[in-house]
Amino acid sequence: MPVTLAKLTSKNQLTLPKRVVEELDYPSHFEVTVLKGTLILWPGRIVSLERQAEAAGIPPKVLRRAVHLVEAEKAAKLKPGS
């Protein structure tokens, strides 16, 4: 596939050319990173907490509890006076 341009809107949204999306089989999400000043994106997927736990060999309820604790800690740091 030849190199083609993608448009960045004023709202920082990237519009990908139709033929690029077709070539990738119409992904709904992309993983994005910047490496040495180069934008890299590839089709990504959303994985459920249960699948993440399974892949890590952790019971799902343990992972859910850990996520809850991390979120609570973040919220406490955002409170004024904390």
C-alpha positions as a Markdown table, in Angstrom:
| # | Residue | x | y | z |
|---|---|---|---|---|
| 1 | Met | 0.0 | 0.0 | 0.0 |
| 2 | Pro | 1.4 | 3.4 | -0.9 |
| 3 | Val | 2.0 | 6.1 | 1.7 |
| 4 | Thr | -1.0 | 8.3 | 2.2 |
| 5 | Leu | -1.9 | 11.3 | 4.4 |
| 6 | Ala | -4.2 | 11.3 | 7.3 |
| 7 | Lys | -6.0 | 14.4 | 8.5 |
| 8 | Leu | -5.7 | 15.8 | 12.0 |
| 9 | Thr | -8.7 | 17.9 | 12.9 |
| 10 | Ser | -8.8 | 20.9 | 15.2 |
| 11 | Lys | -10.1 | 18.6 | 17.9 |
| 12 | Asn | -7.0 | 16.4 | 17.6 |
| 13 | Gln | -9.0 | 13.6 | 15.9 |
| 14 | Leu | -7.1 | 11.7 | 13.3 |
| 15 | Thr | -9.1 | 10.7 | 10.2 |
| 16 | Leu | -7.7 | 7.6 | 8.6 |
| 17 | Pro | -8.2 | 7.0 | 4.8 |
| 18 | Lys | -10.9 | 4.4 | 4.0 |
| 19 | Arg | -8.5 | 2.1 | 2.2 |
| 20 | Val | -6.2 | 1.9 | 5.3 |
| 21 | Val | -9.2 | 1.0 | 7.5 |
| 22 | Glu | -10.4 | -1.6 | 4.9 |
| 23 | Glu | -6.9 | -3.1 | 4.8 |
| 24 | Leu | -7.0 | -3.5 | 8.6 |
| 25 | Asp | -10.4 | -5.1 | 8.5 |
| 26 | Tyr | -12.2 | -2.2 | 10.1 |
| 27 | Pro | -10.9 | -2.1 | 13.7 |
| 28 | Ser | -12.9 | -0.1 | 16.2 |
| 29 | His | -9.9 | 0.8 | 18.4 |
| 30 | Phe | -6.1 | 1.5 | 18.0 |
| 31 | Glu | -3.2 | 1.2 | 20.3 |
| 32 | Val | -1.0 | 4.3 | 20.0 |
| 33 | Thr | 2.5 | 5.2 | 21.1 |
| 34 | Val | 5.2 | 7.7 | 20.1 |
| 35 | Leu | 8.7 | 6.3 | 19.5 |
| 36 | Lys | 11.6 | 8.7 | 18.8 |
| 37 | Gly | 9.2 | 11.3 | 17.5 |
| 38 | Thr | 7.3 | 8.9 | 15.3 |
| 39 | Leu | 3.6 | 8.1 | 15.8 |
| 40 | Ile | 2.9 | 4.4 | 15.8 |
| 41 | Leu | -0.6 | 3.0 | 15.8 |
| 42 | Trp | -1.9 | -0.5 | 15.3 |
| 43 | Pro | -5.3 | -2.2 | 15.6 |
| 44 | Gly | -6.1 | -2.8 | 19.3 |
| 45 | Arg | -8.9 | -4.5 | 21.1 |
| 46 | Ile | -10.7 | -4.0 | 24.4 |
| 47 | Val | -10.1 | -6.9 | 26.7 |
| 48 | Ser | -12.4 | -7.7 | 29.6 |
| 49 | Leu | -11.2 | -7.7 | 33.2 |
| 50 | Glu | -12.0 | -11.4 | 33.3 |
| 51 | Arg | -9.8 | -12.1 | 30.3 |
| 52 | Gln | -6.9 | -10.1 | 31.8 |
| 53 | Ala | -7.2 | -11.9 | 35.1 |
| 54 | Glu | -7.3 | -15.3 | 33.3 |
| 55 | Ala | -4.2 | -14.4 | 31.2 |
| 56 | Ala | -2.4 | -13.4 | 34.4 |
| 57 | Gly | -3.5 | -16.4 | 36.4 |
| 58 | Ile | -5.4 | -14.2 | 38.9 |
| 59 | Pro | -8.9 | -14.8 | 40.2 |
| 60 | Pro | -11.1 | -12.1 | 38.6 |
| 61 | Lys | -12.5 | -11.0 | 41.9 |
| 62 | Val | -9.0 | -10.3 | 43.2 |
| 63 | Leu | -8.2 | -8.2 | 40.1 |
| 64 | Arg | -11.5 | -6.3 | 40.5 |
| 65 | Arg | -10.6 | -5.5 | 44.1 |
| 66 | Ala | -7.1 | -4.4 | 43.1 |
| 67 | Val | -8.6 | -2.1 | 40.4 |
| 68 | His | -11.1 | -0.7 | 43.0 |
| 69 | Leu | -8.3 | 0.0 | 45.5 |
| 70 | Val | -6.2 | 1.8 | 42.8 |
| 71 | Glu | -9.2 | 3.9 | 41.7 |
| 72 | Ala | -10.0 | 4.8 | 45.4 |
| 73 | Glu | -6.3 | 5.8 | 46.0 |
| 74 | Lys | -6.3 | 8.0 | 42.8 |
| 75 | Ala | -9.6 | 9.7 | 43.9 |
| 76 | Ala | -8.2 | 10.4 | 47.4 |
| 77 | Lys | -5.2 | 12.1 | 45.9 |
| 78 | Leu | -7.5 | 14.4 | 43.8 |
| 79 | Lys | -9.5 | 15.6 | 46.8 |
| 80 | Pro | -8.6 | 19.1 | 47.9 |
| 81 | Gly | -6.4 | 19.2 | 51.0 |
| 82 | Ser | -5.0 | 15.7 | 50.4 |
